[in-house]
Amino acid sequence: MRVLPILVAAGLLAAPALAQQSPDGWYRITGDDQMVVYVYGAQDRTDAGNRLAIVSNHAVDPFDSDGRAYSVNIATAFDCEARTFQRLLFRTYALDGSEISEMPSQNTAMRPIAPDTIDARIADFVCDGAGGEFVEDMLADAASRLDRE
């Protein structure tokens, strides 16, 4: 299976503050008081039969050792028929939505989507349009749910 060029994947990862203005918008897939997961609603981009999505994870504790990255957007391709996915590119963001870093995935192999996991919930939304709740402002929603207000 062909891996997407990094430039294409990079184009999918607009900063959260910009991307949330799209009429397609962000959808909350799951979350609790420690982490909230969103998926960008535009699912019409395909390559080699895969659906592309931006998965955005927001956490109470930082993802990085510097203590600055509280959210990460991951360009992800889904083979809906095979129920597999691959992570292509990561971008980390500070609390205010400013970009901190970008890194291509070290492992772009297609992986099976295990049932009853967050990945399965994301795939259900990306592939089948099931689940997810539209949010007007992803950053404000994450801040509220993670008690950052």
GURO-610025 format. One record per atom (N, C-alpha, C): residue in one letter; x, y, z; atom name. Coordinates in nm, 3 decimals, decimal comma, padded with zeros to 5 digits, always signed. Example, Ala and Ser with C-alpha at 12.3 -4.5 7.8 and 13.67 -1.06 7.14 Angstrom:
BEGIN
REC   residu      east     north        up   atome
REC        A   +01,319   -00,569   +00,780       N
REC        A   +01,230   -00,450   +00,780      CA
REC        A   +01,320   -00,330   +00,780       C
REC        S   +01,285   -00,225   +00,708       N
REC        S   +01,367   -00,106   +00,714      CA
REC        S   +01,290   +00,003   +00,787       C
END
This chain:
BEGIN
REC   residu      east     north        up   atome
REC        M   +00,084   -00,117   +00,000       N
REC        M   +00,000   +00,000   +00,000      CA
REC        M   +00,089   +00,124   +00,000       C
REC        R   +00,055   +00,222   -00,079       N
REC        R   +00,135   +00,343   -00,094      CA
REC        R   +00,118   +00,435   +00,025       C
REC        V   +00,230   +00,484   +00,078       N
REC        V   +00,228   +00,579   +00,188      CA
REC        V   +00,213   +00,719   +00,128       C
REC        L   +00,130   +00,801   +00,187       N
REC        L   +00,108   +00,937   +00,138      CA
REC        L   +00,234   +01,019   +00,152       C
REC        P   +00,262   +01,104   +00,055       N
REC        P   +00,375   +01,194   +00,071      CA
REC        P   +00,354   +01,285   +00,192       C
REC        I   +00,462   +01,314   +00,259       N
REC        I   +00,455   +01,398   +00,379      CA
REC        I   +00,393   +01,534   +00,348       C
REC        L   +00,417   +01,589   +00,231       N
REC        L   +00,359   +01,719   +00,198      CA
REC        L   +00,207   +01,714   +00,194       C
REC        V   +00,151   +01,606   +00,143       N
REC        V   +00,006   +01,592   +00,143      CA
REC        V   -00,045   +01,583   +00,285       C
REC        A   +00,019   +01,501   +00,366       N
REC        A   -00,021   +01,486   +00,505      CA
REC        A   -00,007   +01,618   +00,579       C
REC        A   +00,098   +01,692   +00,552       N
REC        A   +00,119   +01,820   +00,619      CA
REC        A   +00,005   +01,915   +00,587       C
REC        G   -00,046   +01,911   +00,466       N
REC        G   -00,158   +01,997   +00,428      CA
REC        G   -00,285   +01,968   +00,506       C
REC        L   -00,298   +01,848   +00,558       N
REC        L   -00,416   +01,812   +00,636      CA
REC        L   -00,411   +01,863   +00,778       C
REC        L   -00,294   +01,902   +00,824       N
REC        L   -00,279   +01,936   +00,966      CA
REC        L   -00,276   +02,086   +00,991       C
REC        A   -00,381   +02,153   +00,957       N
REC        A   -00,388   +02,295   +00,987      CA
REC        A   -00,390   +02,314   +01,138       C
REC        A   -00,338   +02,426   +01,184       N
REC        A   -00,339   +02,454   +01,328      CA
REC        A   -00,482   +02,450   +01,378       C
REC        P   -00,506   +02,403   +01,499       N
REC        P   -00,643   +02,391   +01,549      CA
REC        P   -00,722   +02,520   +01,539       C
REC        A   -00,661   +02,633   +01,567       N
REC        A   -00,735   +02,758   +01,565      CA
REC        A   -00,784   +02,791   +01,424       C
REC        L   -00,712   +02,752   +01,321       N
REC        L   -00,754   +02,777   +01,185      CA
REC        L   -00,853   +02,672   +01,137       C
REC        A   -00,824   +02,547   +01,163       N
REC        A   -00,907   +02,439   +01,112      CA
REC        A   -01,046   +02,439   +01,173       C
REC        Q   -01,061   +02,484   +01,297       N
REC        Q   -01,192   +02,480   +01,359      CA
REC        Q   -01,290   +02,576   +01,292       C
REC        Q   -01,243   +02,667   +01,208       N
REC        Q   -01,331   +02,761   +01,140      CA
REC        Q   -01,399   +02,698   +01,018       C
REC        S   -01,352   +02,583   +00,974       N
REC        S   -01,410   +02,517   +00,859      CA
REC        S   -01,555   +02,481   +00,885       C
REC        P   -01,643   +02,491   +00,783       N
REC        P   -01,781   +02,450   +00,804      CA
REC        P   -01,793   +02,301   +00,833       C
REC        D   -01,694   +02,222   +00,790       N
REC        D   -01,696   +02,079   +00,820      CA
REC        D   -01,672   +02,059   +00,969       C
REC        G   -01,575   +02,127   +01,022       N
REC        G   -01,551   +02,133   +01,165      CA
REC        G   -01,494   +02,010   +01,232       C
REC        W   -01,489   +02,022   +01,362       N
REC        W   -01,435   +01,918   +01,449      CA
REC        W   -01,548   +01,846   +01,520       C
REC        Y   -01,527   +01,718   +01,545       N
REC        Y   -01,623   +01,634   +01,615      CA
REC        Y   -01,554   +01,568   +01,733       C
REC        R   -01,614   +01,579   +01,851       N
REC        R   -01,562   +01,511   +01,968      CA
REC        R   -01,601   +01,365   +01,958       C
REC        I   -01,502   +01,277   +01,966       N
REC        I   -01,525   +01,134   +01,953      CA
REC        I   -01,540   +01,069   +02,090       C
REC        T   -01,454   +01,107   +02,182       N
REC        T   -01,458   +01,050   +02,316      CA
REC        T   -01,378   +01,141   +02,409       C
REC        G   -01,392   +01,119   +02,537       N
REC        G   -01,314   +01,196   +02,630      CA
REC        G   -01,359   +01,178   +02,773       C
REC        D   -01,270   +01,219   +02,861       N
REC        D   -01,299   +01,220   +03,003      CA
REC        D   -01,228   +01,341   +03,061       C
REC        D   -01,205   +01,344   +03,191       N
REC        D   -01,141   +01,461   +03,251      CA
REC        D   -00,989   +01,462   +03,234       C
REC        Q   -00,932   +01,361   +03,168       N
REC        Q   -00,788   +01,352   +03,144      CA
REC        Q   -00,748   +01,374   +02,998       C
REC        M   -00,835   +01,331   +02,905       N
REC        M   -00,803   +01,345   +02,763      CA
REC        M   -00,932   +01,350   +02,681       C
REC        V   -00,929   +01,431   +02,575       N
REC        V   -01,042   +01,441   +02,483      CA
REC        V   -00,987   +01,421   +02,342       C
REC        V   -01,062   +01,345   +02,259       N
REC        V   -01,019   +01,313   +02,123      CA
REC        V   -01,122   +01,369   +02,025       C
REC        Y   -01,071   +01,439   +01,923       N
REC        Y   -01,154   +01,499   +01,819      CA
REC        Y   -01,108   +01,446   +01,684       C
REC        V   -01,198   +01,452   +01,586       N
REC        V   -01,164   +01,421   +01,447      CA
REC        V   -01,220   +01,532   +01,361       C
REC        Y   -01,139   +01,575   +01,264       N
REC        Y   -01,185   +01,676   +01,172      CA
REC        Y   -01,289   +01,614   +01,081       C
REC        G   -01,401   +01,682   +01,062       N
REC        G   -01,516   +01,626   +00,993      CA
REC        G   -01,506   +01,606   +00,844       C
REC        A   -01,413   +01,669   +00,776       N
REC        A   -01,403   +01,651   +00,630      CA
REC        A   -01,336   +01,519   +00,600       C
REC        Q   -01,410   +01,426   +00,545       N
REC        Q   -01,356   +01,292   +00,520      CA
REC        Q   -01,353   +01,259   +00,371       C
REC        D   -01,355   +01,358   +00,285       N
REC        D   -01,362   +01,331   +00,143      CA
REC        D   -01,226   +01,320   +00,074       C
REC        R   -01,118   +01,339   +00,145       N
REC        R   -00,985   +01,326   +00,087      CA
REC        R   -00,944   +01,179   +00,088       C
REC        T   -00,910   +01,127   -00,027       N
REC        T   -00,869   +00,987   -00,033      CA
REC        T   -00,740   +00,972   -00,112       C
REC        D   -00,668   +00,868   -00,083       N
REC        D   -00,547   +00,834   -00,156      CA
REC        D   -00,533   +00,682   -00,148       C
REC        A   -00,519   +00,618   -00,261       N
REC        A   -00,505   +00,472   -00,265      CA
REC        A   -00,620   +00,402   -00,194       C
REC        G   -00,740   +00,461   -00,203       N
REC        G   -00,856   +00,400   -00,140      CA
REC        G   -00,869   +00,427   +00,007       C
REC        N   -00,778   +00,502   +00,065       N
REC        N   -00,783   +00,532   +00,209      CA
REC        N   -00,856   +00,663   +00,233       C
REC        R   -00,920   +00,672   +00,348       N
REC        R   -00,979   +00,798   +00,393      CA
REC        R   -00,879   +00,864   +00,485       C
REC        L   -00,862   +00,994   +00,467       N
REC        L   -00,767   +01,068   +00,549      CA
REC        L   -00,842   +01,151   +00,652       C
REC        A   -00,786   +01,159   +00,770       N
REC        A   -00,849   +01,237   +00,876      CA
REC        A   -00,742   +01,298   +00,964       C
REC        I   -00,780   +01,403   +01,034       N
REC        I   -00,696   +01,461   +01,137      CA
REC        I   -00,755   +01,420   +01,270       C
REC        V   -00,676   +01,352   +01,350       N
REC        V   -00,717   +01,311   +01,484      CA
REC        V   -00,644   +01,405   +01,580       C
REC        S   -00,720   +01,470   +01,667       N
REC        S   -00,661   +01,568   +01,758      CA
REC        S   -00,684   +01,524   +01,902       C
REC        N   -00,574   +01,500   +01,973       N
REC        N   -00,578   +01,456   +02,113      CA
REC        N   -00,539   +01,573   +02,203       C
REC        H   -00,618   +01,596   +02,306       N
REC        H   -00,593   +01,703   +02,403      CA
REC        H   -00,589   +01,641   +02,541       C
REC        A   -00,488   +01,677   +02,621       N
REC        A   -00,470   +01,612   +02,751      CA
REC        A   -00,448   +01,712   +02,862       C
REC        V   -00,476   +01,667   +02,984       N
REC        V   -00,450   +01,747   +03,104      CA
REC        V   -00,300   +01,760   +03,124       C
REC        D   -00,228   +01,651   +03,110       N
REC        D   -00,083   +01,651   +03,125      CA
REC        D   -00,017   +01,663   +02,989       C
REC        P   +00,098   +01,730   +02,981       N
REC        P   +00,165   +01,747   +02,852      CA
REC        P   +00,213   +01,614   +02,792       C
REC        F   +00,216   +01,611   +02,660       N
REC        F   +00,263   +01,494   +02,586      CA
REC        F   +00,415   +01,489   +02,578       C
REC        D   +00,480   +01,603   +02,594       N
REC        D   +00,625   +01,610   +02,575      CA
REC        D   +00,699   +01,628   +02,708       C
REC        S   +00,827   +01,601   +02,705       N
REC        S   +00,908   +01,612   +02,827      CA
REC        S   +00,934   +01,758   +02,865       C
REC        D   +00,915   +01,851   +02,771       N
REC        D   +00,934   +01,993   +02,800      CA
REC        D   +00,814   +02,053   +02,873       C
REC        G   +00,703   +01,981   +02,874       N
REC        G   +00,584   +02,030   +02,942      CA
REC        G   +00,511   +02,139   +02,870       C
REC        R   +00,525   +02,144   +02,736       N
REC        R   +00,461   +02,250   +02,658      CA
REC        R   +00,348   +02,200   +02,569       C
REC        A   +00,356   +02,076   +02,520       N
REC        A   +00,261   +02,024   +02,421      CA
REC        A   +00,143   +01,957   +02,489       C
REC        Y   +00,029   +02,026   +02,485       N
REC        Y   -00,092   +01,972   +02,547      CA
REC        Y   -00,189   +01,914   +02,445       C
REC        S   -00,158   +01,930   +02,317       N
REC        S   -00,240   +01,866   +02,215      CA
REC        S   -00,151   +01,822   +02,099       C
REC        V   -00,198   +01,720   +02,030       N
REC        V   -00,126   +01,668   +01,915      CA
REC        V   -00,227   +01,634   +01,807       C
REC        N   -00,202   +01,682   +01,686       N
REC        N   -00,282   +01,646   +01,569      CA
REC        N   -00,205   +01,539   +01,493       C
REC        I   -00,277   +01,436   +01,451       N
REC        I   -00,214   +01,325   +01,382      CA
REC        I   -00,285   +01,303   +01,249       C
REC        A   -00,212   +01,323   +01,138       N
REC        A   -00,267   +01,289   +01,006      CA
REC        A   -00,270   +01,137   +00,998       C
REC        T   -00,389   +01,083   +00,974       N
REC        T   -00,409   +00,939   +00,980      CA
REC        T   -00,485   +00,894   +00,857       C
REC        A   -00,442   +00,783   +00,797       N
REC        A   -00,512   +00,723   +00,684      CA
REC        A   -00,581   +00,596   +00,732       C
REC        F   -00,705   +00,577   +00,686       N
REC        F   -00,784   +00,460   +00,724      CA
REC        F   -00,820   +00,381   +00,600       C
REC        D   -00,793   +00,252   +00,602       N
REC        D   -00,844   +00,161   +00,500      CA
REC        D   -00,971   +00,103   +00,561       C
REC        C   -01,084   +00,160   +00,524       N
REC        C   -01,210   +00,125   +00,588      CA
REC        C   -01,252   -00,019   +00,560       C
REC        E   -01,225   -00,065   +00,441       N
REC        E   -01,262   -00,202   +00,406      CA
REC        E   -01,182   -00,304   +00,487       C
REC        A   -01,052   -00,281   +00,498       N
REC        A   -00,965   -00,374   +00,572      CA
REC        A   -00,968   -00,348   +00,723       C
REC        R   -01,026   -00,235   +00,765       N
REC        R   -01,029   -00,193   +00,906      CA
REC        R   -00,887   -00,183   +00,961       C
REC        T   -00,804   -00,107   +00,889       N
REC        T   -00,667   -00,079   +00,931      CA
REC        T   -00,645   +00,071   +00,923       C
REC        F   -00,535   +00,117   +00,987       N
REC        F   -00,501   +00,259   +00,983      CA
REC        F   -00,350   +00,275   +00,987       C
REC        Q   -00,305   +00,394   +00,947       N
REC        Q   -00,164   +00,428   +00,958      CA
REC        Q   -00,153   +00,575   +00,998       C
REC        R   -00,060   +00,602   +01,086       N
REC        R   -00,033   +00,739   +01,128      CA
REC        R   +00,079   +00,793   +01,040       C
REC        L   +00,056   +00,913   +00,987       N
REC        L   +00,149   +00,968   +00,888      CA
REC        L   +00,235   +01,083   +00,941       C
REC        L   +00,175   +01,172   +01,016       N
REC        L   +00,244   +01,292   +01,058      CA
REC        L   +00,186   +01,342   +01,189       C
REC        F   +00,274   +01,391   +01,277       N
REC        F   +00,233   +01,443   +01,407      CA
REC        F   +00,268   +01,590   +01,415       C
REC        R   +00,178   +01,671   +01,470       N
REC        R   +00,208   +01,810   +01,503      CA
REC        R   +00,161   +01,835   +01,645       C
REC        T   +00,248   +01,894   +01,726       N
REC        T   +00,213   +01,924   +01,864      CA
REC        T   +00,183   +02,073   +01,879       C
REC        Y   +00,098   +02,103   +01,979       N
REC        Y   +00,051   +02,240   +01,999      CA
REC        Y   +00,052   +02,274   +02,148       C
REC        A   +00,075   +02,403   +02,174       N
REC        A   +00,067   +02,458   +02,309      CA
REC        A   -00,080   +02,479   +02,346       C
REC        L   -00,105   +02,515   +02,470       N
REC        L   -00,243   +02,538   +02,515      CA
REC        L   -00,316   +02,644   +02,432       C
REC        D   -00,244   +02,744   +02,385       N
REC        D   -00,308   +02,851   +02,308      CA
REC        D   -00,330   +02,815   +02,162       C
REC        G   -00,293   +02,693   +02,121       N
REC        G   -00,311   +02,650   +01,983      CA
REC        G   -00,192   +02,677   +01,893       C
REC        S   -00,087   +02,738   +01,945       N
REC        S   +00,031   +02,764   +01,862      CA
REC        S   +00,110   +02,635   +01,842       C
REC        E   +00,160   +02,619   +01,719       N
REC        E   +00,233   +02,497   +01,685      CA
REC        E   +00,370   +02,495   +01,752       C
REC        I   +00,407   +02,378   +01,804       N
REC        I   +00,537   +02,359   +01,867      CA
REC        I   +00,630   +02,280   +01,777       C
REC        S   +00,582   +02,168   +01,725       N
REC        S   +00,670   +02,084   +01,643      CA
REC        S   +00,591   +02,002   +01,543       C
REC        E   +00,664   +01,951   +01,444       N
REC        E   +00,608   +01,862   +01,343      CA
REC        E   +00,705   +01,746   +01,325       C
REC        M   +00,650   +01,625   +01,313       N
REC        M   +00,736   +01,509   +01,299      CA
REC        M   +00,664   +01,402   +01,217       C
REC        P   +00,729   +01,351   +01,112       N
REC        P   +00,668   +01,239   +01,041      CA
REC        P   +00,665   +01,116   +01,130       C
REC        S   +00,567   +01,031   +01,107       N
REC        S   +00,557   +00,909   +01,186      CA
REC        S   +00,678   +00,821   +01,162       C
REC        Q   +00,728   +00,761   +01,268       N
REC        Q   +00,839   +00,668   +01,257      CA
REC        Q   +00,793   +00,532   +01,207       C
REC        N   +00,662   +00,506   +01,218       N
REC        N   +00,605   +00,378   +01,176      CA
REC        N   +00,480   +00,405   +01,094       C
REC        T   +00,490   +00,394   +00,963       N
REC        T   +00,374   +00,420   +00,877      CA
REC        T   +00,308   +00,291   +00,829       C
REC        A   +00,339   +00,180   +00,893       N
REC        A   +00,276   +00,053   +00,857      CA
REC        A   +00,127   +00,058   +00,889       C
REC        M   +00,048   -00,009   +00,806       N
REC        M   -00,094   -00,022   +00,834      CA
REC        M   -00,110   -00,116   +00,954       C
REC        R   -00,194   -00,075   +01,048       N
REC        R   -00,217   -00,155   +01,169      CA
REC        R   -00,365   -00,189   +01,179       C
REC        P   -00,395   -00,307   +01,230       N
REC        P   -00,537   -00,342   +01,247      CA
REC        P   -00,602   -00,256   +01,354       C
REC        I   -00,729   -00,228   +01,336       N
REC        I   -00,805   -00,151   +01,433      CA
REC        I   -00,869   -00,251   +01,529       C
REC        A   -00,824   -00,248   +01,652       N
REC        A   -00,877   -00,340   +01,754      CA
REC        A   -01,018   -00,296   +01,794       C
REC        P   -01,108   -00,391   +01,810       N
REC        P   -01,244   -00,357   +01,853      CA
REC        P   -01,244   -00,296   +01,993       C
REC        D   -01,345   -00,214   +02,018       N
REC        D   -01,365   -00,155   +02,151      CA
REC        D   -01,248   -00,072   +02,201       C
REC        T   -01,186   +00,003   +02,108       N
REC        T   -01,076   +00,093   +02,143      CA
REC        T   -01,110   +00,233   +02,093       C
REC        I   -01,031   +00,330   +02,134       N
REC        I   -01,048   +00,466   +02,081      CA
REC        I   -01,028   +00,465   +01,929       C
REC        D   -00,929   +00,387   +01,881       N
REC        D   -00,907   +00,379   +01,736      CA
REC        D   -01,031   +00,328   +01,664       C
REC        A   -01,103   +00,234   +01,725       N
REC        A   -01,225   +00,181   +01,665      CA
REC        A   -01,333   +00,289   +01,660       C
REC        R   -01,344   +00,370   +01,765       N
REC        R   -01,442   +00,479   +01,766      CA
REC        R   -01,410   +00,582   +01,659       C
REC        I   -01,281   +00,611   +01,643       N
REC        I   -01,239   +00,705   +01,540      CA
REC        I   -01,271   +00,648   +01,402       C
REC        A   -01,238   +00,522   +01,379       N
REC        A   -01,265   +00,457   +01,250      CA
REC        A   -01,415   +00,452   +01,222       C
REC        D   -01,496   +00,428   +01,323       N
REC        D   -01,641   +00,428   +01,304      CA
REC        D   -01,688   +00,563   +01,251       C
REC        F   -01,630   +00,670   +01,305       N
REC        F   -01,667   +00,803   +01,259      CA
REC        F   -01,614   +00,830   +01,119       C
REC        V   -01,486   +00,803   +01,097       N
REC        V   -01,423   +00,832   +00,968      CA
REC        V   -01,484   +00,747   +00,856       C
REC        C   -01,502   +00,619   +00,882       N
REC        C   -01,546   +00,527   +00,778      CA
REC        C   -01,697   +00,521   +00,761       C
REC        D   -01,770   +00,530   +00,872       N
REC        D   -01,914   +00,506   +00,868      CA
REC        D   -01,998   +00,627   +00,906       C
REC        G   -01,932   +00,734   +00,951       N
REC        G   -02,006   +00,851   +00,995      CA
REC        G   -02,080   +00,829   +01,126       C
REC        A   -02,041   +00,727   +01,200       N
REC        A   -02,110   +00,694   +01,326      CA
REC        A   -02,041   +00,760   +01,444       C
REC        G   -02,120   +00,813   +01,536       N
REC        G   -02,065   +00,875   +01,655      CA
REC        G   -02,014   +01,014   +01,629       C
REC        G   -01,953   +01,070   +01,727       N
REC        G   -01,899   +01,204   +01,716      CA
REC        G   -02,005   +01,310   +01,740       C
REC        E   -01,964   +01,414   +01,810       N
REC        E   -02,052   +01,527   +01,837      CA
REC        E   -01,984   +01,653   +01,789       C
REC        F   -02,050   +01,726   +01,699       N
REC        F   -01,994   +01,849   +01,644      CA
REC        F   -01,967   +01,949   +01,755       C
REC        V   -01,851   +02,015   +01,749       N
REC        V   -01,819   +02,122   +01,845      CA
REC        V   -01,787   +02,248   +01,766       C
REC        E   -01,840   +02,360   +01,812       N
REC        E   -01,818   +02,489   +01,746      CA
REC        E   -01,672   +02,533   +01,754       C
REC        D   -01,611   +02,513   +01,870       N
REC        D   -01,475   +02,560   +01,894      CA
REC        D   -01,400   +02,451   +01,971       C
REC        M   -01,316   +02,378   +01,900       N
REC        M   -01,246   +02,264   +01,959      CA
REC        M   -01,160   +02,305   +02,078       C
REC        L   -01,085   +02,414   +02,066       N
REC        L   -00,998   +02,455   +02,176      CA
REC        L   -01,078   +02,492   +02,300       C
REC        A   -01,187   +02,563   +02,284       N
REC        A   -01,272   +02,599   +02,398      CA
REC        A   -01,338   +02,476   +02,457       C
REC        D   -01,381   +02,383   +02,373       N
REC        D   -01,442   +02,259   +02,421      CA
REC        D   -01,342   +02,178   +02,503       C
REC        A   -01,220   +02,164   +02,452       N
REC        A   -01,117   +02,090   +02,524      CA
REC        A   -01,084   +02,158   +02,657       C
REC        A   -01,072   +02,290   +02,655       N
REC        A   -01,041   +02,364   +02,778      CA
REC        A   -01,150   +02,343   +02,883       C
REC        S   -01,274   +02,345   +02,839       N
REC        S   -01,385   +02,325   +02,932      CA
REC        S   -01,387   +02,183   +02,988       C
REC        R   -01,370   +02,085   +02,904       N
REC        R   -01,376   +01,947   +02,946      CA
REC        R   -01,256   +01,906   +03,032       C
REC        L   -01,142   +01,973   +03,010       N
REC        L   -01,021   +01,941   +03,086      CA
REC        L   -00,998   +02,040   +03,200       C
REC        D   -01,100   +02,120   +03,230       N
REC        D   -01,097   +02,215   +03,341      CA
REC        D   -00,980   +02,313   +03,331       C
REC        R   -00,964   +02,372   +03,212       N
REC        R   -00,855   +02,469   +03,190      CA
REC        R   -00,906   +02,612   +03,188       C
REC        E   -01,031   +02,633   +03,213       N
REC        E   -01,087   +02,768   +03,202      CA
REC        E   -01,057   +02,852   +03,321       C
END
